[in-house]
Amino acid sequence: MLRVRPVQFTSDIAGWKHLLSALGLVCVADHGAWVEFDSGAGRIALHRTALGSPDDGTTVFGVEVGDLAEFARRTTADGTRAELIDADHGQAVRIVAQDGFSFLADKAASRSTSPEADPRLAVVGTWLTPDVQQAARELRNIGARPRHMSTGAADFTTKNGGILVVRKSAETAAGGLAFEYDGDLAAVDTRLAAAGLGSAMVGSVLTIPFPGEGTIRVASAP
């Protein structure tokens, strides 16, 4: 299995809970400093950090898989470096790409997502890199399915939910938290307004400002 699951570091867990609930996600695990939300496709983890710390407001690219050892074996066999490690939260697989970008694959607690989450909303994990074509090969090697390819970008779907995106950038980094919506974005805008959250819609993209943490983008699904 393969599911998109970025981690959002934040000093404002309560604010993020409110925002994600308004977007249509459902809380499926709450351990105080670690909270998980399901969307219709993909999952998000919130990780509490201190106000003003360097990681406050940052998004970490990540995925969930079923069998860690088998995932590492297959990924390595397909040509991408992947190794089992003992992370601070337990065993995981660290993937290291040729551009130096690295991310973790954690073991999924379940293969399914909450049926109460908005089925039209998908979590998007974004990888910024100078070498889009090589990064795209790395994502294929972890089991992602190509959806759209161009010189400056590549989009992938995953078997168990969520979208992985590669975008051309001068530096290698993880992009901010984003979503795709396969429906009427105006309905999402209305839902956010009802929850007291501001947003702005330009064309097929809805942007939501989050104090101290930039903006969250919700784009219409292609």
N, C-alpha and C positions, 0 to 999 in steps of 0.2 A: 504494500500500500504506500501511497505518497499523498500527504496533505500539507497545504501551506499553513504555517503557523509562526508569523513574526512575533517578536516580543517587544512591547512598548515599555520603556523605562520611564517612570513618572513619579513625581512627588505628590501628584493629585489623583490618587486612585478613585476617590469619590466622583470627581469631575469626569473622568474617563468612563466610569460605570454609567453615569447619567447619559453621556454622549452615545456610547455603544448601544445602550438600551433603546434610545430614541431612534437610532439608525435601523433597528430591527434585529440586533443580535441578542442572544440569550446567555446569561451567566450559567455555566455548567460546573464551575469549581471556584470556591472562594476560601483561600487560606490566609486572608489578611494581606500579606505582602506579595502574594502571588494569586492572581485571579485569571480565570480562563473564560472566554466568551466564544460561542459558536455563531457563525453566520450560516446562511443557507449552503455556502460552499467555502470551507476554510475555517480557521480558528485563530483567535488572537489571545496572547497572554499579556497581562499587565504585571510589571515587576516594580514594586515600590523602591524608590531611591530617595536620598536626601534632597531637600530643596536646594537648588543652586549647585548640585554636584555636576561634574562634567558629563555624566550620562543622562541627566534629567532631560526628558523630551526626546531622547534618541530612539530610533527604531532599529532592531536587530533582525536581519534576514534569517529565517529558519523554517524547517519543515518537520513533520512527524512521519514516522514509518512504523511498520509492523515488527519485523524481526531485525534487530540491529545488526547482528553478525551477517545475516544473509544480504542485507542491504549493502553493507561494507564490501562484501565479497563481489557482488554483482557490479557495483560502481567501479571498483578497482579493475575488475576484468574488462570493463568497457573503456578504461583508459583515464579515469579520473581518480586522483588520490583520495582515499577514504580510510580512516582508521578508527577502531574502537578506542575510546578514552574514558577515563573516570573524571567526569566533570564535577563541579561543586554540588550539583543537584542529582548526581547519579550517573550511570553509564549512558554514553551517547556516541554518535559517530561524528567525527570532524572531517568535513570535506574541504580540501584545499585546492583551489583552481590555479591555473597557470599564471593568471594575472595577479596572484597573491591574495585574492579574496578568499575568505574562509567563513564557514558557517556550520552550525550543528544540525544534525538530524536526531531528534529525540524519539523515544519510544512512545507511541500513541496509547492513551489509556483505553480508547475504543476506536473502532473503524467508522462508526456512524456519527452524525452530528444531530443536534437537537431538532426534532420536527417542529418545534415552536419558533425557530428562527425564520426570518423572512427568506423564503426559498429563492428569491430573485437577487439577493445580495451575495457577492463573492469577495473574499479577501484577496488583495493583490500584494505580493512580495516583489520588491524592485531591487535589481542589481545594476549598479552603475559601473561602467568599465570602458577603457579605451578600445578594447577588442571584443566587439559584439559577437562576431562569428565564433571565436573560441569559447566565450562564455555560453553561447547557445549550445555548443557541442557538450560542454560540461553538464548543462541541464538535461540534455537528452540522455547523458550517461547515468543520471540519477533516476531516470524513469519518467521525466516530464514529456508531455506530448506537444510537438510544435503546432501552433495555431496560425501564426503569421510571422513572416520573416522579411526584413528589409536590410539595407546597408546600415542604418543607424538604430535598429530596434528589432527585438524578437519577443514574441509572446508565446506562452505555453500554458496548457491546461494540466491538471493533475488528476490522477485516478480517483482520489478520495476527497477532492474539494479544494478550490482556490486557483488563482492565476499567478504564474511566475513571469516576470517581465525583465528583459535586459534592455538597458538604454545606454547609448553612447555618451561617454563623459571623459573629461581630461584626466580625472582621477578615479580610482577604484573605491567604491563605498556602497553602503546600503542606502536605498532611497527611503523616503518617508512612508508612513502608513497610508494606504489607498484602498479603494474599493471599486468594483464594477457593479452596475445595477441593470438587470435585464427587465426593465419596466419603465414606468413613468417617473422621471426624476422629480417632477413637480409634486408628486405624492410624498416623496422623501422630504422635500423642502417643507411641505405642510406639516409633516410629522415633527420635524425639528423645531419649527416655529411653535407648535403646540407644547413642546417641552421647554420653551424659553431659550432656544439656541439659535443664534444668528447663522445665516448662510447666504451665499450669493451664487446665482446660476448664470453662467455664460455659455451659450450654445448647449453642448452636450456634457458639460462638466459642472458639477456642484462643488463649491469650496466652502469649508467650514473652519472658521478661525478657532484656534484653541489657545487661550492665553498662555504665553510663555513657551508654547510648543509648536508654533507655526500654524500651518493649515492642513486639513485633511481633505483629500480629493475623492469625489465619487463621480465616476465617468459612466456614461451609458455604454452598455455592452455592445460590441460591434455586431 
